Amino acid sequence: MLTGIGFIYTTVGPFISTSDATEDSPSKHYAQALKDDASAYLATDGDHDGSVLESEWRKYLEQYPHQPSKEEFARMVLATYQ
């Protein structure tokens, strides 16, 4: 019998990482760059298309059946990394 274990289903689950991004590490900086690109993309109605957002969006399209637009993907990123 398992107790104290719960499962949360979310459409942005692929962004959840097991690495420790709380330290001053490259993964923390990469996550910040992804958030920055997503914010800029949404703020400029898609005129600013950062390389980190583009890279992660393409990886997502290859790995998961849900095919969001880049705008939807940027919103998912921001919802994931609050």
WOHU-V900214 format. One record per residue. N is the residue number from 1. RES is the residue in one small letter. PHI is phi as a letter, one per 20 degrees, with the letter a starting at -180 (none if undefined). NEAR is the number of other C-alpha atoms within 12 Angstrom. D_CENTER is the distance of its C-alpha to the mean C-alpha in Angstrom with 1 decimal. Layout:
n = (N:N)
res = (RES:RES)
phi = (PHI:PHI)
near = (NEAR:NEAR)
d_center = (D_CENTER:D_CENTER)
This chain:
n = (1:2:3:4:5:6:7:8:9:10:11:12:13:14:15:16:17:18:19:20:21:22:23:24:25:26:27:28:29:30:31:32:33:34:35:36:37:38:39:40:41:42:43:44:45:46:47:48:49:50:51:52:53:54:55:56:57:58:59:60:61:62:63:64:65:66:67:68:69:70:71:72:73:74:75:76:77:78:79:80:81:82)
res = (m:l:t:g:i:g:f:i:y:t:t:v:g:p:f:i:s:t:s:d:a:t:e:d:s:p:s:k:h:y:a:q:a:l:k:d:d:a:s:a:y:l:a:t:d:g:d:h:d:g:s:v:l:e:s:e:w:r:k:y:l:e:q:y:p:h:q:p:s:k:e:e:f:a:r:m:v:l:a:t:y:q)
phi = (none:d:c:m:d:c:c:d:e:b:f:d:g:f:e:f:d:e:f:e:e:e:e:e:c:g:f:f:f:f:f:f:f:f:f:f:f:f:f:f:f:f:f:d:l:n:f:e:d:f:f:f:f:g:f:f:f:f:f:f:f:f:d:c:f:f:d:f:f:f:f:f:f:f:f:f:g:f:f:f:d:e)
near = (4:5:6:6:7:7:8:9:9:12:21:23:19:23:27:21:15:10:13:14:17:14:10:12:13:14:19:18:17:20:29:24:24:33:31:26:33:38:32:24:28:25:16:14:15:21:15:21:25:24:19:26:35:26:21:29:32:18:18:27:18:13:13:17:11:16:17:20:16:30:27:24:35:37:28:30:36:26:19:22:25:14)
d_center = (33.7:30.3:29.9:27.2:24.3:22.1:19.4:16.6:15.4:12.2:10.6:7.1:8.8:7.6:4.8:8.0:9.9:13.7:14.2:15.6:13.4:16.1:18.4:18.7:17.1:15.4:12.2:12.3:13.1:10.4:7.7:10.1:10.5:7.0:7.6:11.0:10.5:8.7:11.5:14.1:13.3:13.9:16.7:18.5:18.2:16.6:19.3:17.1:14.9:13.4:13.4:10.2:8.3:11.1:10.9:7.4:8.4:11.7:10.8:9.2:12.4:14.5:13.5:13.1:15.8:14.0:14.0:12.2:13.4:11.4:12.1:10.8:7.5:7.4:8.6:6.3:3.5:6.9:8.1:6.1:6.9:10.3)
